[in-house]
Protein backbone atom coordinates (compact mmCIF):
# COMPACT_ATOMS: atom_id res chain seq x y z
CA UNK A 1 0.00 0.00 0.00
CA UNK A 2 1.41 3.31 -1.08
CA UNK A 3 1.32 6.14 1.46
CA UNK A 4 -0.75 9.17 0.42
CA UNK A 5 -0.41 10.99 3.77
CA UNK A 6 2.30 10.10 6.27
CA UNK A 7 2.12 10.77 10.01
CA UNK A 8 3.47 14.31 9.64
CA UNK A 9 0.81 15.19 7.07
CA UNK A 10 -1.86 13.61 9.30
CA UNK A 11 -0.72 15.74 12.24
CA UNK A 12 -1.09 18.84 10.08
CA UNK A 13 -4.76 17.92 9.58
CA UNK A 14 -5.85 16.27 12.84
CA UNK A 15 -5.57 17.90 16.27
CA UNK A 16 -5.05 14.49 17.96
CA UNK A 17 -1.68 13.56 19.48
CA UNK A 18 -0.14 10.62 21.32
CA UNK A 19 -1.52 8.61 22.99
CA UNK A 20 -4.77 9.31 21.20
CA UNK A 21 -3.67 9.61 17.59
CA UNK A 22 -4.78 6.25 16.17
CA UNK A 23 -3.93 6.59 12.47
CA UNK A 24 -0.39 6.01 11.18
CA UNK A 25 -0.91 6.75 7.49
CA UNK A 26 -3.49 7.28 4.77
CA UNK A 27 -3.11 5.01 1.74
CA UNK A 28 -6.05 6.17 -0.38
CA UNK A 29 -8.27 9.21 -0.76
CA UNK A 30 -10.88 9.01 -3.49
CA UNK A 31 -13.15 12.08 -3.33
CA UNK A 32 -16.84 11.24 -2.85
CA UNK A 33 -15.97 7.53 -2.61
CA UNK A 34 -13.70 6.65 0.35
CA UNK A 35 -10.59 7.19 2.39
CA UNK A 36 -8.39 4.36 3.65
CA UNK A 37 -6.08 4.62 6.65
CA UNK A 38 -3.74 2.23 8.42
CA UNK A 39 -3.01 1.69 12.12
CA UNK A 40 -0.11 -0.60 13.03
CA UNK A 41 -1.20 -2.18 16.30
CA UNK A 42 1.79 -2.63 18.62
CA UNK A 43 2.16 -4.39 21.97
CA UNK A 44 3.59 -1.05 23.15
CA UNK A 45 0.14 0.61 22.99
CA UNK A 46 -0.71 1.99 26.43
CA UNK A 47 -4.15 0.33 26.54
CA UNK A 48 -2.73 -3.21 26.34
CA UNK A 49 -1.41 -2.88 29.90
CA UNK A 50 -4.94 -3.34 31.20
CA UNK A 51 -6.94 -4.69 28.24
CA UNK A 52 -6.25 -7.56 28.95
CA UNK A 53 -3.08 -8.73 30.74
CA UNK A 54 -2.04 -12.03 29.19
CA UNK A 55 -4.59 -11.75 26.38
CA UNK A 56 -4.19 -8.27 24.80
CA UNK A 57 -7.14 -7.08 22.69
CA UNK A 58 -7.58 -3.58 21.23
CA UNK A 59 -10.69 -2.01 22.80
CA UNK A 60 -13.58 -1.76 20.35
CA UNK A 61 -14.19 1.86 21.27
CA UNK A 62 -10.65 2.68 20.09
CA UNK A 63 -11.25 0.88 16.80
CA UNK A 64 -14.30 3.12 16.29
CA UNK A 65 -12.20 6.14 17.29
CA UNK A 66 -9.58 5.16 14.69
CA UNK A 67 -12.31 4.98 12.02
CA UNK A 68 -13.61 8.37 13.15
CA UNK A 69 -10.12 9.89 12.90
CA UNK A 70 -9.80 8.65 9.32
CA UNK A 71 -13.21 10.18 8.59
CA UNK A 72 -12.12 13.43 10.25
CA UNK A 73 -9.08 13.56 7.98
CA UNK A 74 -11.42 13.24 4.99
CA UNK A 75 -13.71 16.00 6.30
CA UNK A 76 -10.97 18.40 7.46
CA UNK A 77 -8.66 17.97 4.47
CA UNK A 78 -10.76 20.25 2.32
CA UNK A 79 -11.08 23.05 4.89
CA UNK A 80 -8.73 26.00 4.48
CA UNK A 81 -9.15 26.98 8.14
CA UNK A 82 -8.92 23.46 9.59
CA UNK A 83 -6.54 24.64 12.34
CA UNK A 84 -9.49 26.54 13.78
CA UNK A 85 -11.79 23.48 13.76
CA UNK A 86 -12.27 20.38 15.92
CA UNK A 87 -14.17 17.25 14.86
CA UNK A 88 -16.51 16.09 17.65
CA UNK A 89 -18.45 12.84 17.80
CA UNK A 90 -22.18 13.39 17.66
CA UNK A 91 -23.27 9.78 17.23
CA UNK A 92 -22.34 6.18 16.61
CA UNK A 93 -24.88 3.78 15.12
CA UNK A 94 -24.85 0.15 14.05
CA UNK A 95 -21.48 -0.61 15.65
CA UNK A 96 -20.51 -4.26 15.34
CA UNK A 97 -17.33 -5.97 16.51
CA UNK A 98 -16.70 -9.25 14.74
CA UNK A 99 -13.15 -10.32 15.63
CA UNK A 100 -10.53 -9.22 18.14
CA UNK A 101 -7.64 -6.98 17.09
CA UNK A 102 -4.34 -8.02 18.65
CA UNK A 103 -0.79 -6.71 18.85
CA UNK A 104 1.00 -7.14 15.54
CA UNK A 105 -2.16 -6.66 13.47
CA UNK A 106 -2.34 -4.11 10.68
CA UNK A 107 -5.70 -2.45 11.03
CA UNK A 108 -7.01 -1.14 7.71
CA UNK A 109 -9.66 1.54 8.19
CA UNK A 110 -11.97 2.23 5.24
CA UNK A 111 -14.37 5.13 5.63
CA UNK A 112 -17.09 5.98 3.12
CA UNK A 113 -18.67 9.44 3.26
CA UNK A 114 -22.46 9.38 3.44
CA UNK A 115 -22.95 13.09 4.13
CA UNK A 116 -20.00 15.47 4.18
CA UNK A 117 -19.76 19.22 3.99
CA UNK A 118 -20.86 21.97 6.25
CA UNK A 119 -20.96 21.28 9.96
CA UNK A 120 -22.49 17.80 10.12
CA UNK A 121 -20.69 14.71 8.83
CA UNK A 122 -21.97 11.14 8.49
CA UNK A 123 -19.73 8.28 7.38
CA UNK A 124 -19.63 4.50 7.39
CA UNK A 125 -16.44 2.94 8.69
CA UNK A 126 -15.10 -0.58 8.32
CA UNK A 127 -12.01 -1.96 10.02
CA UNK A 128 -10.28 -5.06 8.69
CA UNK A 129 -7.23 -7.17 9.41
CA UNK A 130 -5.75 -9.25 6.57
CA UNK A 131 -8.91 -8.66 4.51
CA UNK A 132 -11.21 -9.88 7.29
CA UNK A 133 -13.85 -7.45 8.61
CA UNK A 134 -13.27 -6.96 12.35
CA UNK A 135 -15.55 -3.98 13.07
CA UNK A 136 -17.90 -1.51 11.43
CA UNK A 137 -19.99 1.49 12.47
CA UNK A 138 -21.88 4.50 11.18
CA UNK A 139 -20.18 7.58 12.59
CA UNK A 140 -21.61 11.08 12.90
CA UNK A 141 -19.62 14.16 13.81
CA UNK A 142 -19.87 17.90 14.02
CA UNK A 143 -17.07 20.18 12.86
CA UNK A 144 -16.91 22.77 15.65
CA UNK A 145 -15.04 26.03 16.01
CA UNK A 146 -12.05 25.43 18.28
CA UNK A 147 -12.49 28.89 19.86
CA UNK A 148 -16.02 27.99 21.03
CA UNK A 149 -14.60 25.10 23.07
CA UNK A 150 -11.65 26.90 24.67
Backbone as CSV, one residue per row, in Angstrom:
resi,resn,N_x,N_y,N_z,CA_x,CA_y,CA_z,C_x,C_y,C_z
1,UNK,0.839,-1.180,0.000,0.000,0.000,0.000,0.883,1.242,0.000
2,UNK,0.662,2.072,-0.965,1.413,3.314,-1.079,0.855,4.350,-0.101
3,UNK,1.732,5.110,0.512,1.316,6.138,1.463,0.942,7.420,0.726
4,UNK,-0.270,7.915,0.986,-0.747,9.171,0.420,-0.465,10.307,1.406
5,UNK,-0.728,10.051,2.691,-0.411,10.990,3.765,0.358,10.240,4.845
6,UNK,1.554,10.721,5.187,2.302,10.099,6.270,1.889,10.727,7.603
7,UNK,2.525,10.306,8.685,2.124,10.765,10.013,2.283,12.272,10.160
8,UNK,3.294,12.846,9.541,3.473,14.310,9.639,2.329,15.051,8.952
9,UNK,1.925,14.568,7.787,0.807,15.186,7.070,-0.498,15.007,7.850
10,UNK,-0.669,13.854,8.483,-1.862,13.605,9.302,-1.905,14.585,10.464
11,UNK,-0.759,14.821,11.100,-0.715,15.740,12.240,-0.958,17.195,11.823
12,UNK,-0.751,17.511,10.574,-1.091,18.844,10.081,-2.601,19.008,9.902
13,UNK,-3.312,17.890,9.789,-4.760,17.922,9.582,-5.521,17.685,10.888
14,UNK,-5.143,16.633,11.611,-5.851,16.271,12.845,-5.256,16.960,14.066
15,UNK,-6.088,17.334,15.028,-5.565,17.903,16.268,-5.095,16.835,17.268
16,UNK,-5.390,15.573,17.040,-5.052,14.486,17.963,-3.541,14.290,18.061
17,UNK,-3.085,13.877,19.242,-1.681,13.561,19.481,-1.588,12.332,20.372
18,UNK,-0.382,11.776,20.471,-0.144,10.618,21.324,-0.632,10.932,22.740
19,UNK,-1.280,9.996,23.382,-1.522,8.606,22.987,-2.839,8.391,22.254
20,UNK,-3.462,9.468,21.797,-4.774,9.310,21.200,-4.818,9.435,19.688
21,UNK,-3.700,9.619,19.046,-3.666,9.605,17.586,-3.597,8.150,17.142
22,UNK,-4.634,7.678,16.474,-4.780,6.251,16.174,-4.713,5.935,14.683
23,UNK,-4.105,6.815,13.899,-3.926,6.586,12.466,-2.459,6.837,12.143
24,UNK,-1.805,5.867,11.508,-0.385,6.008,11.175,-0.158,6.584,9.782
25,UNK,-1.056,6.241,8.856,-0.910,6.746,7.491,-2.220,6.588,6.731
26,UNK,-2.344,7.381,5.689,-3.486,7.279,4.769,-2.931,6.709,3.466
27,UNK,-3.594,5.681,2.958,-3.111,5.013,1.742,-3.995,5.265,0.527
28,UNK,-5.176,5.851,0.755,-6.051,6.168,-0.378,-7.019,7.273,0.018
29,UNK,-7.192,8.221,-0.872,-8.267,9.213,-0.759,-8.891,9.319,-2.145
30,UNK,-10.132,8.886,-2.256,-10.883,9.006,-3.493,-12.082,9.890,-3.197
31,UNK,-12.051,11.158,-3.643,-13.148,12.081,-3.330,-14.520,11.494,-3.663
32,UNK,-15.455,11.704,-2.740,-16.843,11.243,-2.853,-16.986,9.724,-2.837
33,UNK,-15.893,8.989,-2.621,-15.966,7.525,-2.608,-15.500,6.959,-1.272
34,UNK,-14.215,7.199,-0.902,-13.701,6.645,0.346,-12.311,7.187,0.667
35,UNK,-11.934,6.939,1.915,-10.587,7.193,2.391,-10.161,5.944,3.144
36,UNK,-8.891,5.566,3.006,-8.388,4.361,3.655,-7.154,4.724,4.473
37,UNK,-7.194,4.381,5.749,-6.080,4.622,6.651,-5.563,3.324,7.232
38,UNK,-4.371,3.405,7.840,-3.738,2.226,8.423,-3.268,2.553,9.837
39,UNK,-3.511,1.621,10.745,-3.009,1.687,12.120,-2.230,0.411,12.372
40,UNK,-0.929,0.549,12.641,-0.113,-0.599,13.026,-0.310,-0.810,14.524
41,UNK,-0.893,-1.917,14.897,-1.199,-2.185,16.300,0.022,-2.847,16.949
42,UNK,0.563,-2.185,17.962,1.790,-2.634,18.620,1.520,-3.036,20.067
43,UNK,2.267,-3.995,20.563,2.159,-4.392,21.974,2.513,-3.222,22.888
44,UNK,3.199,-2.214,22.359,3.589,-1.055,23.153,2.450,-0.058,23.375
45,UNK,1.284,-0.289,22.792,0.142,0.612,22.988,-0.203,0.639,24.478
46,UNK,-0.453,1.824,25.002,-0.706,1.988,26.431,-1.912,1.184,26.935
47,UNK,-2.930,1.003,26.104,-4.153,0.331,26.543,-3.979,-1.162,26.758
48,UNK,-2.933,-1.767,26.160,-2.734,-3.208,26.335,-2.288,-3.566,27.749
49,UNK,-1.809,-2.603,28.515,-1.414,-2.881,29.900,-2.588,-3.407,30.715
50,UNK,-3.784,-2.923,30.416,-4.938,-3.338,31.200,-6.046,-3.994,30.407
51,UNK,-5.856,-4.144,29.087,-6.937,-4.688,28.236,-6.392,-5.772,27.341
52,UNK,-6.187,-6.892,27.665,-6.246,-7.557,28.949,-4.887,-8.190,29.213
53,UNK,-4.381,-8.116,30.449,-3.080,-8.731,30.735,-3.101,-10.217,30.390
54,UNK,-2.131,-10.632,29.597,-2.037,-12.032,29.189,-2.847,-12.372,27.952
55,UNK,-3.770,-11.538,27.569,-4.592,-11.748,26.379,-4.945,-10.385,25.779
56,UNK,-3.954,-9.646,25.258,-4.194,-8.273,24.802,-5.141,-8.196,23.603
57,UNK,-6.152,-7.330,23.745,-7.142,-7.081,22.691,-7.358,-5.572,22.617
58,UNK,-7.331,-5.014,21.404,-7.582,-3.584,21.234,-9.043,-3.302,21.567
59,UNK,-9.304,-2.322,22.449,-10.692,-2.009,22.798,-11.503,-1.580,21.569
60,UNK,-12.718,-2.087,21.474,-13.585,-1.762,20.346,-13.823,-0.275,20.207
61,UNK,-13.951,0.426,21.325,-14.189,1.858,21.274,-13.016,2.580,20.601
62,UNK,-11.802,2.062,20.743,-10.649,2.681,20.087,-10.595,2.339,18.598
63,UNK,-11.136,1.200,18.226,-11.249,0.881,16.802,-12.219,1.866,16.147
64,UNK,-13.341,2.132,16.815,-14.302,3.116,16.292,-13.659,4.496,16.252
65,UNK,-12.903,4.850,17.285,-12.204,6.145,17.294,-11.228,6.234,16.127
66,UNK,-10.515,5.157,15.827,-9.582,5.162,14.690,-10.334,5.392,13.381
67,UNK,-11.492,4.742,13.214,-12.308,4.977,12.020,-12.747,6.436,11.966
68,UNK,-13.156,6.985,13.108,-13.609,8.375,13.154,-12.473,9.332,12.801
69,UNK,-11.252,9.024,13.236,-10.123,9.887,12.903,-9.846,9.872,11.399
70,UNK,-9.964,8.716,10.778,-9.798,8.646,9.323,-10.888,9.483,8.648
71,UNK,-12.121,9.362,9.127,-13.208,10.176,8.589,-12.978,11.666,8.806
72,UNK,-12.418,12.017,9.961,-12.123,13.425,10.245,-11.058,13.958,9.294
73,UNK,-10.087,13.140,8.956,-9.078,13.559,7.975,-9.770,13.887,6.654
74,UNK,-10.673,13.007,6.231,-11.422,13.238,4.989,-12.175,14.566,5.060
75,UNK,-12.882,14.795,6.167,-13.710,15.997,6.300,-12.863,17.265,6.426
76,UNK,-11.785,17.206,7.202,-10.969,18.395,7.459,-10.025,18.737,6.316
77,UNK,-9.652,17.750,5.531,-8.661,17.967,4.473,-9.049,19.084,3.511
78,UNK,-10.316,19.251,3.293,-10.758,20.250,2.316,-10.939,21.644,2.916
79,UNK,-10.856,21.760,4.237,-11.081,23.051,4.887,-9.802,23.874,4.927
80,UNK,-9.888,25.095,4.457,-8.728,25.998,4.482,-8.368,26.371,5.915
81,UNK,-9.373,26.531,6.769,-9.148,26.980,8.138,-9.231,25.826,9.134
82,UNK,-8.771,24.644,8.753,-8.922,23.457,9.588,-8.224,23.577,10.935
83,UNK,-7.200,24.424,11.056,-6.536,24.638,12.336,-7.445,25.290,13.363
84,UNK,-8.518,25.885,12.901,-9.488,26.541,13.783,-10.672,25.634,14.106
85,UNK,-10.650,24.388,13.607,-11.790,23.479,13.755,-11.415,22.246,14.585
86,UNK,-12.422,21.649,15.209,-12.268,20.381,15.919,-13.414,19.463,15.522
87,UNK,-13.099,18.223,15.143,-14.167,17.254,14.860,-14.635,16.634,16.176
88,UNK,-15.936,16.650,16.423,-16.507,16.093,17.651,-17.532,15.020,17.300
89,UNK,-17.447,13.882,17.981,-18.446,12.840,17.803,-19.827,13.394,18.122
90,UNK,-20.801,13.058,17.318,-22.182,13.385,17.664,-23.056,12.134,17.672
91,UNK,-22.515,11.018,17.174,-23.275,9.782,17.228,-22.534,8.603,16.633
92,UNK,-22.863,7.439,17.132,-22.338,6.177,16.609,-23.531,5.230,16.512
93,UNK,-23.788,4.717,15.329,-24.884,3.779,15.123,-24.361,2.496,14.497
94,UNK,-25.090,1.434,14.717,-24.848,0.148,14.053,-23.425,-0.367,14.232
95,UNK,-22.835,-0.115,15.394,-21.476,-0.608,15.647,-21.524,-2.118,15.888
96,UNK,-20.631,-2.808,15.204,-20.507,-4.260,15.345,-19.029,-4.610,15.410
97,UNK,-18.702,-5.510,16.328,-17.331,-5.971,16.507,-17.327,-7.468,16.249
98,UNK,-16.602,-7.872,15.221,-16.701,-9.246,14.738,-15.526,-10.136,15.137
99,UNK,-14.346,-9.552,15.270,-13.152,-10.322,15.630,-12.214,-9.436,16.438
100,UNK,-11.462,-10.020,17.358,-10.531,-9.216,18.145,-9.347,-8.721,17.309
101,UNK,-8.846,-7.555,17.692,-7.642,-6.983,17.090,-6.545,-7.102,18.130
102,UNK,-5.415,-7.697,17.714,-4.336,-8.020,18.647,-3.038,-7.325,18.247
103,UNK,-2.098,-7.277,19.182,-0.786,-6.708,18.847,-0.186,-7.410,17.631
104,UNK,0.410,-6.609,16.760,1.000,-7.136,15.536,0.086,-7.029,14.334
105,UNK,-1.202,-6.790,14.576,-2.157,-6.661,13.471,-1.967,-5.332,12.753
106,UNK,-2.245,-5.333,11.465,-2.335,-4.110,10.677,-3.810,-3.850,10.462
107,UNK,-4.295,-2.799,11.101,-5.702,-2.449,11.035,-5.907,-1.510,9.855
108,UNK,-6.707,-1.950,8.884,-7.015,-1.138,7.705,-8.398,-0.539,7.917
109,UNK,-8.462,0.787,7.857,-9.664,1.538,8.186,-10.216,2.198,6.926
110,UNK,-11.344,1.704,6.457,-11.971,2.226,5.244,-13.215,3.001,5.635
111,UNK,-13.255,4.270,5.254,-14.375,5.129,5.632,-15.012,5.698,4.366
112,UNK,-16.317,5.517,4.272,-17.094,5.982,3.121,-17.965,7.150,3.553
113,UNK,-17.828,8.294,2.891,-18.674,9.435,3.257,-20.121,9.205,2.824
114,UNK,-21.036,9.442,3.751,-22.462,9.376,3.436,-23.037,10.778,3.308
115,UNK,-22.577,11.671,4.199,-22.948,13.091,4.132,-21.773,13.901,4.664
116,UNK,-21.166,14.684,3.806,-19.995,15.473,4.181,-20.182,16.887,3.662
117,UNK,-19.650,17.823,4.392,-19.759,19.221,3.993,-20.543,19.982,5.042
118,UNK,-20.198,21.207,5.210,-20.855,21.973,6.250,-20.405,21.503,7.620
119,UNK,-21.297,21.613,8.571,-20.960,21.282,9.958,-21.146,19.816,10.309
120,UNK,-22.119,19.164,9.745,-22.487,17.800,10.116,-21.894,16.807,9.119
121,UNK,-21.297,15.751,9.662,-20.690,14.707,8.827,-21.310,13.360,9.208
122,UNK,-21.539,12.513,8.219,-21.967,11.142,8.493,-21.176,10.237,7.562
123,UNK,-20.565,9.193,8.151,-19.728,8.279,7.380,-19.929,6.851,7.878
124,UNK,-19.619,5.913,7.012,-19.633,4.499,7.392,-18.193,4.017,7.426
125,UNK,-17.806,3.433,8.547,-16.445,2.937,8.685,-16.397,1.431,8.800
126,UNK,-15.366,0.854,8.198,-15.099,-0.578,8.315,-13.631,-0.763,8.658
127,UNK,-13.369,-1.634,9.620,-12.006,-1.960,10.015,-11.758,-3.423,9.667
128,UNK,-10.605,-3.687,9.062,-10.279,-5.065,8.688,-8.828,-5.373,9.014
129,UNK,-8.580,-6.653,9.199,-7.234,-7.175,9.410,-7.052,-8.319,8.431
130,UNK,-6.036,-8.220,7.591,-5.750,-9.245,6.571,-6.986,-9.552,5.726
131,UNK,-7.735,-8.496,5.369,-8.906,-8.656,4.514,-10.156,-9.139,5.213
132,UNK,-10.079,-9.374,6.517,-11.215,-9.882,7.285,-11.838,-8.729,8.076
133,UNK,-13.148,-8.513,7.904,-13.852,-7.453,8.614,-13.841,-7.742,10.107
134,UNK,-13.316,-6.785,10.892,-13.266,-6.964,12.347,-14.248,-6.041,13.069
135,UNK,-14.605,-4.910,12.441,-15.551,-3.981,13.066,-16.115,-3.055,12.008
136,UNK,-17.298,-2.510,12.296,-17.902,-1.506,11.428,-18.835,-0.645,12.256
137,UNK,-19.082,0.577,11.779,-19.986,1.491,12.466,-20.339,2.649,11.551
138,UNK,-21.501,3.230,11.796,-21.876,4.498,11.183,-21.498,5.579,12.186
139,UNK,-20.766,6.580,11.715,-20.181,7.585,12.591,-20.693,8.964,12.178
140,UNK,-21.187,9.711,13.154,-21.613,11.084,12.904,-20.722,12.021,13.707
141,UNK,-20.424,13.164,13.115,-19.623,14.157,13.815,-20.061,15.551,13.432
142,UNK,-19.637,16.484,14.251,-19.869,17.898,14.023,-18.491,18.543,13.932
143,UNK,-18.309,19.402,12.957,-17.072,20.180,12.856,-17.317,21.480,13.606
144,UNK,-16.683,21.623,14.774,-16.913,22.767,15.648,-15.765,23.773,15.557
145,UNK,-16.068,25.019,15.904,-15.040,26.033,16.005,-14.247,25.787,17.278
146,UNK,-12.930,25.680,17.140,-12.055,25.433,18.280,-12.226,26.520,19.334
147,UNK,-12.380,27.766,18.917,-12.487,28.886,19.856,-13.731,28.776,20.741
148,UNK,-14.786,28.148,20.239,-16.021,27.990,21.028,-15.844,26.988,22.154
149,UNK,-14.819,26.133,22.076,-14.599,25.097,23.071,-13.493,25.448,24.064
150,UNK,-12.785,26.535,23.817,-11.646,26.904,24.669,-12.099,27.460,25.997
